[in-house]
Amino acid sequence: MSQSGRKFAGVFVLMGIVVAWAVGATAIHDALLADAPGWLLIGYYAVAGLGWFLPAAVAIRWMLAPPAEKRPAKTELG
């Protein structure tokens, strides 16, 4: 896949990651933390708010990778 094709697909992948993460974080809150004290909710949403970054970073790295024909060939040392 060309880099422009990966970028186009990556936009939808990133939107899916963010939406799925938000729905999942909200579902966990509703199921487990609905009556939790405020200090716990602040901590939970701080972690949940930053957690989407790791899967998004993997998707962005994939989007920005050079096409296969421009990657350097792997050589075996030995």
mmCIF file of the N, C-alpha and C atoms, coordinates in Angstrom:
data_MODEL
# 
_entry.id   MODEL 
# 
loop_
_atom_site.group_PDB 
_atom_site.id 
_atom_site.type_symbol 
_atom_site.label_atom_id 
_atom_site.label_alt_id 
_atom_site.label_comp_id 
_atom_site.label_asym_id 
_atom_site.label_entity_id 
_atom_site.label_seq_id 
_atom_site.pdbx_PDB_ins_code 
_atom_site.Cartn_x 
_atom_site.Cartn_y 
_atom_site.Cartn_z 
_atom_site.occupancy 
_atom_site.B_iso_or_equiv 
_atom_site.pdbx_formal_charge 
_atom_site.auth_seq_id 
_atom_site.auth_comp_id 
_atom_site.auth_asym_id 
_atom_site.auth_atom_id 
_atom_site.pdbx_PDB_model_num 
ATOM 1   N N  . MET A 1 1  ? 0.845   -1.165  0.000  1.00 0.00 ? 1  MET A N  1 
ATOM 2   C CA . MET A 1 1  ? 0.000   0.000   0.000  1.00 0.00 ? 1  MET A CA 1 
ATOM 3   C C  . MET A 1 1  ? 0.896   1.235   0.000  1.00 0.00 ? 1  MET A C  1 
ATOM 4   N N  . SER A 1 2  ? 0.531   2.224   -0.782 1.00 0.00 ? 2  SER A N  1 
ATOM 5   C CA . SER A 1 2  ? 1.321   3.440   -0.842 1.00 0.00 ? 2  SER A CA 1 
ATOM 6   C C  . SER A 1 2  ? 1.162   4.238   0.452  1.00 0.00 ? 2  SER A C  1 
ATOM 7   N N  . GLN A 1 3  ? 2.071   5.170   0.657  1.00 0.00 ? 3  GLN A N  1 
ATOM 8   C CA . GLN A 1 3  ? 2.016   5.961   1.876  1.00 0.00 ? 3  GLN A CA 1 
ATOM 9   C C  . GLN A 1 3  ? 0.757   6.827   1.910  1.00 0.00 ? 3  GLN A C  1 
ATOM 10  N N  . SER A 1 4  ? 0.354   7.370   0.771  1.00 0.00 ? 4  SER A N  1 
ATOM 11  C CA . SER A 1 4  ? -0.866  8.181   0.764  1.00 0.00 ? 4  SER A CA 1 
ATOM 12  C C  . SER A 1 4  ? -2.096  7.317   1.047  1.00 0.00 ? 4  SER A C  1 
ATOM 13  N N  . GLY A 1 5  ? -2.092  6.072   0.593  1.00 0.00 ? 5  GLY A N  1 
ATOM 14  C CA . GLY A 1 5  ? -3.189  5.156   0.905  1.00 0.00 ? 5  GLY A CA 1 
ATOM 15  C C  . GLY A 1 5  ? -3.233  4.798   2.372  1.00 0.00 ? 5  GLY A C  1 
ATOM 16  N N  . ARG A 1 6  ? -2.043  4.611   2.972  1.00 0.00 ? 6  ARG A N  1 
ATOM 17  C CA . ARG A 1 6  ? -1.995  4.334   4.413  1.00 0.00 ? 6  ARG A CA 1 
ATOM 18  C C  . ARG A 1 6  ? -2.462  5.529   5.220  1.00 0.00 ? 6  ARG A C  1 
ATOM 19  N N  . LYS A 1 7  ? -2.110  6.729   4.772  1.00 0.00 ? 7  LYS A N  1 
ATOM 20  C CA . LYS A 1 7  ? -2.561  7.928   5.480  1.00 0.00 ? 7  LYS A CA 1 
ATOM 21  C C  . LYS A 1 7  ? -4.072  8.061   5.405  1.00 0.00 ? 7  LYS A C  1 
ATOM 22  N N  . PHE A 1 8  ? -4.646  7.785   4.241  1.00 0.00 ? 8  PHE A N  1 
ATOM 23  C CA . PHE A 1 8  ? -6.095  7.859   4.087  1.00 0.00 ? 8  PHE A CA 1 
ATOM 24  C C  . PHE A 1 8  ? -6.780  6.833   4.990  1.00 0.00 ? 8  PHE A C  1 
ATOM 25  N N  . ALA A 1 9  ? -6.293  5.605   4.982  1.00 0.00 ? 9  ALA A N  1 
ATOM 26  C CA . ALA A 1 9  ? -6.869  4.571   5.842  1.00 0.00 ? 9  ALA A CA 1 
ATOM 27  C C  . ALA A 1 9  ? -6.602  4.877   7.308  1.00 0.00 ? 9  ALA A C  1 
ATOM 28  N N  . GLY A 1 10 ? -5.447  5.444   7.594  1.00 0.00 ? 10 GLY A N  1 
ATOM 29  C CA . GLY A 1 10 ? -5.080  5.755   8.964  1.00 0.00 ? 10 GLY A CA 1 
ATOM 30  C C  . GLY A 1 10 ? -5.987  6.779   9.617  1.00 0.00 ? 10 GLY A C  1 
ATOM 31  N N  . VAL A 1 11 ? -6.522  7.695   8.826  1.00 0.00 ? 11 VAL A N  1 
ATOM 32  C CA . VAL A 1 11 ? -7.474  8.671   9.366  1.00 0.00 ? 11 VAL A CA 1 
ATOM 33  C C  . VAL A 1 11 ? -8.667  7.943   9.975  1.00 0.00 ? 11 VAL A C  1 
ATOM 34  N N  . PHE A 1 12 ? -9.182  6.966   9.261  1.00 0.00 ? 12 PHE A N  1 
ATOM 35  C CA . PHE A 1 12 ? -10.342 6.221   9.752  1.00 0.00 ? 12 PHE A CA 1 
ATOM 36  C C  . PHE A 1 12 ? -9.955  5.304   10.919 1.00 0.00 ? 12 PHE A C  1 
ATOM 37  N N  . VAL A 1 13 ? -8.758  4.752   10.866 1.00 0.00 ? 13 VAL A N  1 
ATOM 38  C CA . VAL A 1 13 ? -8.282  3.925   11.979 1.00 0.00 ? 13 VAL A CA 1 
ATOM 39  C C  . VAL A 1 13 ? -8.157  4.771   13.239 1.00 0.00 ? 13 VAL A C  1 
ATOM 40  N N  . LEU A 1 14 ? -7.581  5.957   13.123 1.00 0.00 ? 14 LEU A N  1 
ATOM 41  C CA . LEU A 1 14 ? -7.432  6.834   14.282 1.00 0.00 ? 14 LEU A CA 1 
ATOM 42  C C  . LEU A 1 14 ? -8.784  7.273   14.841 1.00 0.00 ? 14 LEU A C  1 
ATOM 43  N N  . MET A 1 15 ? -9.713  7.601   13.959 1.00 0.00 ? 15 MET A N  1 
ATOM 44  C CA . MET A 1 15 ? -11.049 7.964   14.434 1.00 0.00 ? 15 MET A CA 1 
ATOM 45  C C  . MET A 1 15 ? -11.698 6.788   15.151 1.00 0.00 ? 15 MET A C  1 
ATOM 46  N N  . GLY A 1 16 ? -11.522 5.585   14.628 1.00 0.00 ? 16 GLY A N  1 
ATOM 47  C CA . GLY A 1 16 ? -12.064 4.397   15.276 1.00 0.00 ? 16 GLY A CA 1 
ATOM 48  C C  . GLY A 1 16 ? -11.440 4.153   16.642 1.00 0.00 ? 16 GLY A C  1 
ATOM 49  N N  . ILE A 1 17 ? -10.127 4.356   16.743 1.00 0.00 ? 17 ILE A N  1 
ATOM 50  C CA . ILE A 1 17 ? -9.439  4.179   18.020 1.00 0.00 ? 17 ILE A CA 1 
ATOM 51  C C  . ILE A 1 17 ? -9.984  5.152   19.056 1.00 0.00 ? 17 ILE A C  1 
ATOM 52  N N  . VAL A 1 18 ? -10.113 6.407   18.680 1.00 0.00 ? 18 VAL A N  1 
ATOM 53  C CA . VAL A 1 18 ? -10.569 7.426   19.628 1.00 0.00 ? 18 VAL A CA 1 
ATOM 54  C C  . VAL A 1 18 ? -12.012 7.161   20.057 1.00 0.00 ? 18 VAL A C  1 
ATOM 55  N N  . VAL A 1 19 ? -12.873 6.835   19.102 1.00 0.00 ? 19 VAL A N  1 
ATOM 56  C CA . VAL A 1 19 ? -14.276 6.572   19.442 1.00 0.00 ? 19 VAL A CA 1 
ATOM 57  C C  . VAL A 1 19 ? -14.392 5.318   20.310 1.00 0.00 ? 19 VAL A C  1 
ATOM 58  N N  . ALA A 1 20 ? -13.702 4.245   19.928 1.00 0.00 ? 20 ALA A N  1 
ATOM 59  C CA . ALA A 1 20 ? -13.764 3.010   20.713 1.00 0.00 ? 20 ALA A CA 1 
ATOM 60  C C  . ALA A 1 20 ? -13.213 3.233   22.117 1.00 0.00 ? 20 ALA A C  1 
ATOM 61  N N  . TRP A 1 21 ? -12.143 4.000   22.234 1.00 0.00 ? 21 TRP A N  1 
ATOM 62  C CA . TRP A 1 21 ? -11.566 4.270   23.549 1.00 0.00 ? 21 TRP A CA 1 
ATOM 63  C C  . TRP A 1 21 ? -12.539 5.071   24.406 1.00 0.00 ? 21 TRP A C  1 
ATOM 64  N N  . ALA A 1 22 ? -13.176 6.078   23.829 1.00 0.00 ? 22 ALA A N  1 
ATOM 65  C CA . ALA A 1 22 ? -14.128 6.894   24.584 1.00 0.00 ? 22 ALA A CA 1 
ATOM 66  C C  . ALA A 1 22 ? -15.328 6.073   25.031 1.00 0.00 ? 22 ALA A C  1 
ATOM 67  N N  . VAL A 1 23 ? -15.852 5.230   24.147 1.00 0.00 ? 23 VAL A N  1 
ATOM 68  C CA . VAL A 1 23 ? -16.986 4.382   24.509 1.00 0.00 ? 23 VAL A CA 1 
ATOM 69  C C  . VAL A 1 23 ? -16.574 3.390   25.597 1.00 0.00 ? 23 VAL A C  1 
ATOM 70  N N  . GLY A 1 24 ? -15.402 2.794   25.449 1.00 0.00 ? 24 GLY A N  1 
ATOM 71  C CA . GLY A 1 24 ? -14.927 1.848   26.452 1.00 0.00 ? 24 GLY A CA 1 
ATOM 72  C C  . GLY A 1 24 ? -14.697 2.500   27.811 1.00 0.00 ? 24 GLY A C  1 
ATOM 73  N N  . ALA A 1 25 ? -14.088 3.678   27.817 1.00 0.00 ? 25 ALA A N  1 
ATOM 74  C CA . ALA A 1 25 ? -13.847 4.381   29.086 1.00 0.00 ? 25 ALA A CA 1 
ATOM 75  C C  . ALA A 1 25 ? -15.159 4.765   29.755 1.00 0.00 ? 25 ALA A C  1 
ATOM 76  N N  . THR A 1 26 ? -16.117 5.194   28.966 1.00 0.00 ? 26 THR A N  1 
ATOM 77  C CA . THR A 1 26 ? -17.420 5.547   29.520 1.00 0.00 ? 26 THR A CA 1 
ATOM 78  C C  . THR A 1 26 ? -18.149 4.315   30.040 1.00 0.00 ? 26 THR A C  1 
ATOM 79  N N  . ALA A 1 27 ? -18.051 3.202   29.321 1.00 0.00 ? 27 ALA A N  1 
ATOM 80  C CA . ALA A 1 27 ? -18.705 1.969   29.767 1.00 0.00 ? 27 ALA A CA 1 
ATOM 81  C C  . ALA A 1 27 ? -18.103 1.476   31.083 1.00 0.00 ? 27 ALA A C  1 
ATOM 82  N N  . ILE A 1 28 ? -16.785 1.566   31.219 1.00 0.00 ? 28 ILE A N  1 
ATOM 83  C CA . ILE A 1 28 ? -16.139 1.164   32.476 1.00 0.00 ? 28 ILE A CA 1 
ATOM 84  C C  . ILE A 1 28 ? -16.606 2.083   33.605 1.00 0.00 ? 28 ILE A C  1 
ATOM 85  N N  . HIS A 1 29 ? -16.688 3.362   33.314 1.00 0.00 ? 29 HIS A N  1 
ATOM 86  C CA . HIS A 1 29 ? -17.175 4.293   34.341 1.00 0.00 ? 29 HIS A CA 1 
ATOM 87  C C  . HIS A 1 29 ? -18.590 3.940   34.766 1.00 0.00 ? 29 HIS A C  1 
ATOM 88  N N  . ASP A 1 30 ? -19.460 3.718   33.799 1.00 0.00 ? 30 ASP A N  1 
ATOM 89  C CA . ASP A 1 30 ? -20.858 3.418   34.123 1.00 0.00 ? 30 ASP A CA 1 
ATOM 90  C C  . ASP A 1 30 ? -21.004 2.099   34.868 1.00 0.00 ? 30 ASP A C  1 
ATOM 91  N N  . ALA A 1 31 ? -20.201 1.107   34.515 1.00 0.00 ? 31 ALA A N  1 
ATOM 92  C CA . ALA A 1 31 ? -20.333 -0.214  35.124 1.00 0.00 ? 31 ALA A CA 1 
ATOM 93  C C  . ALA A 1 31 ? -19.666 -0.305  36.493 1.00 0.00 ? 31 ALA A C  1 
ATOM 94  N N  . LEU A 1 32 ? -18.535 0.360   36.660 1.00 0.00 ? 32 LEU A N  1 
ATOM 95  C CA . LEU A 1 32 ? -17.754 0.160   37.876 1.00 0.00 ? 32 LEU A CA 1 
ATOM 96  C C  . LEU A 1 32 ? -17.599 1.389   38.763 1.00 0.00 ? 32 LEU A C  1 
ATOM 97  N N  . LEU A 1 33 ? -17.645 2.567   38.182 1.00 0.00 ? 33 LEU A N  1 
ATOM 98  C CA . LEU A 1 33 ? -17.271 3.758   38.929 1.00 0.00 ? 33 LEU A CA 1 
ATOM 99  C C  . LEU A 1 33 ? -18.388 4.793   39.055 1.00 0.00 ? 33 LEU A C  1 
ATOM 100 N N  . ALA A 1 34 ? -19.620 4.397   38.842 1.00 0.00 ? 34 ALA A N  1 
ATOM 101 C CA . ALA A 1 34 ? -20.721 5.363   38.854 1.00 0.00 ? 34 ALA A CA 1 
ATOM 102 C C  . ALA A 1 34 ? -20.843 6.074   40.200 1.00 0.00 ? 34 ALA A C  1 
ATOM 103 N N  . ASP A 1 35 ? -20.614 5.377   41.290 1.00 0.00 ? 35 ASP A N  1 
ATOM 104 C CA . ASP A 1 35 ? -20.758 5.968   42.620 1.00 0.00 ? 35 ASP A CA 1 
ATOM 105 C C  . ASP A 1 35 ? -19.410 6.190   43.306 1.00 0.00 ? 35 ASP A C  1 
ATOM 106 N N  . ALA A 1 36 ? -18.352 6.250   42.527 1.00 0.00 ? 36 ALA A N  1 
ATOM 107 C CA . ALA A 1 36 ? -17.010 6.411   43.099 1.00 0.00 ? 36 ALA A CA 1 
ATOM 108 C C  . ALA A 1 36 ? -16.801 7.850   43.558 1.00 0.00 ? 36 ALA A C  1 
ATOM 109 N N  . PRO A 1 37 ? -15.914 8.040   44.516 1.00 0.00 ? 37 PRO A N  1 
ATOM 110 C CA . PRO A 1 37 ? -15.615 9.405   44.960 1.00 0.00 ? 37 PRO A CA 1 
ATOM 111 C C  . PRO A 1 37 ? -14.902 10.205  43.865 1.00 0.00 ? 37 PRO A C  1 
ATOM 112 N N  . GLY A 1 38 ? -14.983 11.514  43.979 1.00 0.00 ? 38 GLY A N  1 
ATOM 113 C CA . GLY A 1 38 ? -14.423 12.399  42.961 1.00 0.00 ? 38 GLY A CA 1 
ATOM 114 C C  . GLY A 1 38 ? -12.939 12.220  42.728 1.00 0.00 ? 38 GLY A C  1 
ATOM 115 N N  . TRP A 1 39 ? -12.164 11.992  43.786 1.00 0.00 ? 39 TRP A N  1 
ATOM 116 C CA . TRP A 1 39 ? -10.721 11.851  43.621 1.00 0.00 ? 39 TRP A CA 1 
ATOM 117 C C  . TRP A 1 39 ? -10.379 10.632  42.774 1.00 0.00 ? 39 TRP A C  1 
ATOM 118 N N  . LEU A 1 40 ? -11.177 9.560   42.907 1.00 0.00 ? 40 LEU A N  1 
ATOM 119 C CA . LEU A 1 40 ? -10.937 8.362   42.110 1.00 0.00 ? 40 LEU A CA 1 
ATOM 120 C C  . LEU A 1 40 ? -11.308 8.602   40.643 1.00 0.00 ? 40 LEU A C  1 
ATOM 121 N N  . LEU A 1 41 ? -12.372 9.337   40.429 1.00 0.00 ? 41 LEU A N  1 
ATOM 122 C CA . LEU A 1 41 ? -12.782 9.644   39.060 1.00 0.00 ? 41 LEU A CA 1 
ATOM 123 C C  . LEU A 1 41 ? -11.753 10.517  38.347 1.00 0.00 ? 41 LEU A C  1 
ATOM 124 N N  . ILE A 1 42 ? -11.187 11.465  39.068 1.00 0.00 ? 42 ILE A N  1 
ATOM 125 C CA . ILE A 1 42 ? -10.146 12.312  38.465 1.00 0.00 ? 42 ILE A CA 1 
ATOM 126 C C  . ILE A 1 42 ? -8.963  11.450  38.024 1.00 0.00 ? 42 ILE A C  1 
ATOM 127 N N  . GLY A 1 43 ? -8.538  10.533  38.876 1.00 0.00 ? 43 GLY A N  1 
ATOM 128 C CA . GLY A 1 43 ? -7.438  9.642   38.516 1.00 0.00 ? 43 GLY A CA 1 
ATOM 129 C C  . GLY A 1 43 ? -7.787  8.726   37.360 1.00 0.00 ? 43 GLY A C  1 
ATOM 130 N N  . TYR A 1 44 ? -9.010  8.184   37.397 1.00 0.00 ? 44 TYR A N  1 
ATOM 131 C CA . TYR A 1 44 ? -9.423  7.283   36.326 1.00 0.00 ? 44 TYR A CA 1 
ATOM 132 C C  . TYR A 1 44 ? -9.453  8.002   34.982 1.00 0.00 ? 44 TYR A C  1 
ATOM 133 N N  . TYR A 1 45 ? -10.072 9.172   34.946 1.00 0.00 ? 45 TYR A N  1 
ATOM 134 C CA . TYR A 1 45 ? -10.168 9.874   33.670 1.00 0.00 ? 45 TYR A CA 1 
ATOM 135 C C  . TYR A 1 45 ? -8.829  10.448  33.215 1.00 0.00 ? 45 TYR A C  1 
ATOM 136 N N  . ALA A 1 46 ? -7.917  10.708  34.138 1.00 0.00 ? 46 ALA A N  1 
ATOM 137 C CA . ALA A 1 46 ? -6.569  11.112  33.732 1.00 0.00 ? 46 ALA A CA 1 
ATOM 138 C C  . ALA A 1 46 ? -5.872  9.969   33.007 1.00 0.00 ? 46 ALA A C  1 
ATOM 139 N N  . VAL A 1 47 ? -5.972  8.761   33.556 1.00 0.00 ? 47 VAL A N  1 
ATOM 140 C CA . VAL A 1 47 ? -5.360  7.586   32.919 1.00 0.00 ? 47 VAL A CA 1 
ATOM 141 C C  . VAL A 1 47 ? -6.102  7.222   31.636 1.00 0.00 ? 47 VAL A C  1 
ATOM 142 N N  . ALA A 1 48 ? -7.423  7.199   31.700 1.00 0.00 ? 48 ALA A N  1 
ATOM 143 C CA . ALA A 1 48 ? -8.212  6.843   30.515 1.00 0.00 ? 48 ALA A CA 1 
ATOM 144 C C  . ALA A 1 48 ? -8.069  7.892   29.415 1.00 0.00 ? 48 ALA A C  1 
ATOM 145 N N  . GLY A 1 49 ? -7.906  9.141   29.806 1.00 0.00 ? 49 GLY A N  1 
ATOM 146 C CA . GLY A 1 49 ? -7.745  10.198  28.815 1.00 0.00 ? 49 GLY A CA 1 
ATOM 147 C C  . GLY A 1 49 ? -6.424  10.142  28.082 1.00 0.00 ? 49 GLY A C  1 
ATOM 148 N N  . LEU A 1 50 ? -5.406  9.598   28.707 1.00 0.00 ? 50 LEU A N  1 
ATOM 149 C CA . LEU A 1 50 ? -4.096  9.484   28.064 1.00 0.00 ? 50 LEU A CA 1 
ATOM 150 C C  . LEU A 1 50 ? -3.867  8.116   27.429 1.00 0.00 ? 50 LEU A C  1 
ATOM 151 N N  . GLY A 1 51 ? -4.695  7.142   27.762 1.00 0.00 ? 51 GLY A N  1 
ATOM 152 C CA . GLY A 1 51 ? -4.476  5.779   27.310 1.00 0.00 ? 51 GLY A CA 1 
ATOM 153 C C  . GLY A 1 51 ? -4.635  5.554   25.827 1.00 0.00 ? 51 GLY A C  1 
ATOM 154 N N  . TRP A 1 52 ? -5.408  6.388   25.146 1.00 0.00 ? 52 TRP A N  1 
ATOM 155 C CA . TRP A 1 52 ? -5.618  6.201   23.710 1.00 0.00 ? 52 TRP A CA 1 
ATOM 156 C C  . TRP A 1 52 ? -4.345  6.503   22.928 1.00 0.00 ? 52 TRP A C  1 
ATOM 157 N N  . PHE A 1 53 ? -3.394  7.173   23.565 1.00 0.00 ? 53 PHE A N  1 
ATOM 158 C CA . PHE A 1 53 ? -2.189  7.590   22.869 1.00 0.00 ? 53 PHE A CA 1 
ATOM 159 C C  . PHE A 1 53 ? -1.366  6.412   22.358 1.00 0.00 ? 53 PHE A C  1 
ATOM 160 N N  . LEU A 1 54 ? -1.243  5.346   23.122 1.00 0.00 ? 54 LEU A N  1 
ATOM 161 C CA . LEU A 1 54 ? -0.396  4.215   22.708 1.00 0.00 ? 54 LEU A CA 1 
ATOM 162 C C  . LEU A 1 54 ? -0.916  3.528   21.447 1.00 0.00 ? 54 LEU A C  1 
ATOM 163 N N  . PRO A 1 55 ? -2.205  3.144   21.372 1.00 0.00 ? 55 PRO A N  1 
ATOM 164 C CA . PRO A 1 55 ? -2.660  2.556   20.108 1.00 0.00 ? 55 PRO A CA 1 
ATOM 165 C C  . PRO A 1 55 ? -2.621  3.551   18.950 1.00 0.00 ? 55 PRO A C  1 
ATOM 166 N N  . ALA A 1 56 ? -2.864  4.825   19.234 1.00 0.00 ? 56 ALA A N  1 
ATOM 167 C CA . ALA A 1 56 ? -2.802  5.826   18.172 1.00 0.00 ? 56 ALA A CA 1 
ATOM 168 C C  . ALA A 1 56 ? -1.370  6.004   17.673 1.00 0.00 ? 56 ALA A C  1 
ATOM 169 N N  . ALA A 1 57 ? -0.393  5.921   18.565 1.00 0.00 ? 57 ALA A N  1 
ATOM 170 C CA . ALA A 1 57 ? 1.005   6.056   18.161 1.00 0.00 ? 57 ALA A CA 1 
ATOM 171 C C  . ALA A 1 57 ? 1.425   4.923   17.226 1.00 0.00 ? 57 ALA A C  1 
ATOM 172 N N  . VAL A 1 58 ? 0.941   3.723   17.490 1.00 0.00 ? 58 VAL A N  1 
ATOM 173 C CA . VAL A 1 58 ? 1.243   2.594   16.600 1.00 0.00 ? 58 VAL A CA 1 
ATOM 174 C C  . VAL A 1 58 ? 0.631   2.844   15.225 1.00 0.00 ? 58 VAL A C  1 
ATOM 175 N N  . ALA A 1 59 ? -0.604  3.323   15.191 1.00 0.00 ? 59 ALA A N  1 
ATOM 176 C CA . ALA A 1 59 ? -1.263  3.607   13.911 1.00 0.00 ? 59 ALA A CA 1 
ATOM 177 C C  . ALA A 1 59 ? -0.543  4.719   13.159 1.00 0.00 ? 59 ALA A C  1 
ATOM 178 N N  . ILE A 1 60 ? -0.097  5.744   13.862 1.00 0.00 ? 60 ILE A N  1 
ATOM 179 C CA . ILE A 1 60 ? 0.609   6.851   13.207 1.00 0.00 ? 60 ILE A CA 1 
ATOM 180 C C  . ILE A 1 60 ? 1.955   6.381   12.676 1.00 0.00 ? 60 ILE A C  1 
ATOM 181 N N  . ARG A 1 61 ? 2.659   5.533   13.427 1.00 0.00 ? 61 ARG A N  1 
ATOM 182 C CA . ARG A 1 61 ? 3.930   4.995   12.935 1.00 0.00 ? 61 ARG A CA 1 
ATOM 183 C C  . ARG A 1 61 ? 3.708   4.193   11.648 1.00 0.00 ? 61 ARG A C  1 
ATOM 184 N N  . TRP A 1 62 ? 2.627   3.414   11.600 1.00 0.00 ? 62 TRP A N  1 
ATOM 185 C CA . TRP A 1 62 ? 2.302   2.647   10.392 1.00 0.00 ? 62 TRP A CA 1 
ATOM 186 C C  . TRP A 1 62 ? 1.984   3.591   9.239  1.00 0.00 ? 62 TRP A C  1 
ATOM 187 N N  . MET A 1 63 ? 1.237   4.647   9.523  1.00 0.00 ? 63 MET A N  1 
ATOM 188 C CA . MET A 1 63 ? 0.865   5.588   8.473  1.00 0.00 ? 63 MET A CA 1 
ATOM 189 C C  . MET A 1 63 ? 2.085   6.272   7.859  1.00 0.00 ? 63 MET A C  1 
ATOM 190 N N  . LEU A 1 64 ? 3.074   6.568   8.664  1.00 0.00 ? 64 LEU A N  1 
ATOM 191 C CA . LEU A 1 64 ? 4.222   7.341   8.206  1.00 0.00 ? 64 LEU A CA 1 
ATOM 192 C C  . LEU A 1 64 ? 5.386   6.501   7.705  1.00 0.00 ? 64 LEU A C  1 
ATOM 193 N N  . ALA A 1 65 ? 5.264   5.185   7.778  1.00 0.00 ? 65 ALA A N  1 
ATOM 194 C CA . ALA A 1 65 ? 6.343   4.319   7.309  1.00 0.00 ? 65 ALA A CA 1 
ATOM 195 C C  . ALA A 1 65 ? 6.512   4.472   5.797  1.00 0.00 ? 65 ALA A C  1 
ATOM 196 N N  . PRO A 1 66 ? 7.751   4.438   5.328  1.00 0.00 ? 66 PRO A N  1 
ATOM 197 C CA . PRO A 1 66 ? 7.957   4.541   3.882  1.00 0.00 ? 66 PRO A CA 1 
ATOM 198 C C  . PRO A 1 66 ? 7.418   3.302   3.169  1.00 0.00 ? 66 PRO A C  1 
ATOM 199 N N  . PRO A 1 67 ? 7.067   3.446   1.904  1.00 0.00 ? 67 PRO A N  1 
ATOM 200 C CA . PRO A 1 67 ? 6.597   2.282   1.147  1.00 0.00 ? 67 PRO A CA 1 
ATOM 201 C C  . PRO A 1 67 ? 7.647   1.182   1.115  1.00 0.00 ? 67 PRO A C  1 
ATOM 202 N N  . ALA A 1 68 ? 7.202   -0.057  0.921  1.00 0.00 ? 68 ALA A N  1 
ATOM 203 C CA . ALA A 1 68 ? 8.103   -1.214  0.964  1.00 0.00 ? 68 ALA A CA 1 
ATOM 204 C C  . ALA A 1 68 ? 9.232   -1.095  -0.043 1.00 0.00 ? 68 ALA A C  1 
ATOM 205 N N  . GLU A 1 69 ? 8.969   -0.517  -1.209 1.00 0.00 ? 69 GLU A N  1 
ATOM 206 C CA . GLU A 1 69 ? 10.022  -0.439  -2.226 1.00 0.00 ? 69 GLU A CA 1 
ATOM 207 C C  . GLU A 1 69 ? 11.082  0.603   -1.874 1.00 0.00 ? 69 GLU A C  1 
ATOM 208 N N  . LYS A 1 70 ? 10.839  1.488   -0.905 1.00 0.00 ? 70 LYS A N  1 
ATOM 209 C CA . LYS A 1 70 ? 11.825  2.482   -0.516 1.00 0.00 ? 70 LYS A CA 1 
ATOM 210 C C  . LYS A 1 70 ? 12.516  2.158   0.795  1.00 0.00 ? 70 LYS A C  1 
ATOM 211 N N  . ARG A 1 71 ? 12.135  1.062   1.428  1.00 0.00 ? 71 ARG A N  1 
ATOM 212 C CA . ARG A 1 71 ? 12.766  0.658   2.671  1.00 0.00 ? 71 ARG A CA 1 
ATOM 213 C C  . ARG A 1 71 ? 14.128  0.044   2.368  1.00 0.00 ? 71 ARG A C  1 
ATOM 214 N N  . PRO A 1 72 ? 15.106  0.275   3.226  1.00 0.00 ? 72 PRO A N  1 
ATOM 215 C CA . PRO A 1 72 ? 16.408  -0.373  3.000  1.00 0.00 ? 72 PRO A CA 1 
ATOM 216 C C  . PRO A 1 72 ? 16.293  -1.895  3.179  1.00 0.00 ? 72 PRO A C  1 
ATOM 217 N N  . ALA A 1 73 ? 17.043  -2.611  2.376  1.00 0.00 ? 73 ALA A N  1 
ATOM 218 C CA . ALA A 1 73 ? 17.025  -4.064  2.457  1.00 0.00 ? 73 ALA A CA 1 
ATOM 219 C C  . ALA A 1 73 ? 17.691  -4.522  3.737  1.00 0.00 ? 73 ALA A C  1 
ATOM 220 N N  . LYS A 1 74 ? 17.115  -5.558  4.344  1.00 0.00 ? 74 LYS A N  1 
ATOM 221 C CA . LYS A 1 74 ? 17.711  -6.123  5.541  1.00 0.00 ? 74 LYS A CA 1 
ATOM 222 C C  . LYS A 1 74 ? 18.816  -7.069  5.132  1.00 0.00 ? 74 LYS A C  1 
ATOM 223 N N  . THR A 1 75 ? 19.950  -6.931  5.793  1.00 0.00 ? 75 THR A N  1 
ATOM 224 C CA . THR A 1 75 ? 21.076  -7.810  5.506  1.00 0.00 ? 75 THR A CA 1 
ATOM 225 C C  . THR A 1 75 ? 21.408  -8.621  6.748  1.00 0.00 ? 75 THR A C  1 
ATOM 226 N N  . GLU A 1 76 ? 21.948  -9.778  6.524  1.00 0.00 ? 76 GLU A N  1 
ATOM 227 C CA . GLU A 1 76 ? 22.348  -10.626 7.638  1.00 0.00 ? 76 GLU A CA 1 
ATOM 228 C C  . GLU A 1 76 ? 23.826  -10.405 7.907  1.00 0.00 ? 76 GLU A C  1 
ATOM 229 N N  . LEU A 1 77 ? 24.114  -10.165 9.167  1.00 0.00 ? 77 LEU A N  1 
ATOM 230 C CA . LEU A 1 77 ? 25.516  -9.995  9.556  1.00 0.00 ? 77 LEU A CA 1 
ATOM 231 C C  . LEU A 1 77 ? 26.013  -11.323 10.110 1.00 0.00 ? 77 LEU A C  1 
ATOM 232 N N  . GLY A 1 78 ? 27.195  -11.684 9.734  1.00 0.00 ? 78 GLY A N  1 
ATOM 233 C CA . GLY A 1 78 ? 27.674  -12.926 10.305 1.00 0.00 ? 78 GLY A CA 1 
ATOM 234 C C  . GLY A 1 78 ? 28.687  -13.605 9.563  1.00 0.00 ? 78 GLY A C  1 
# 
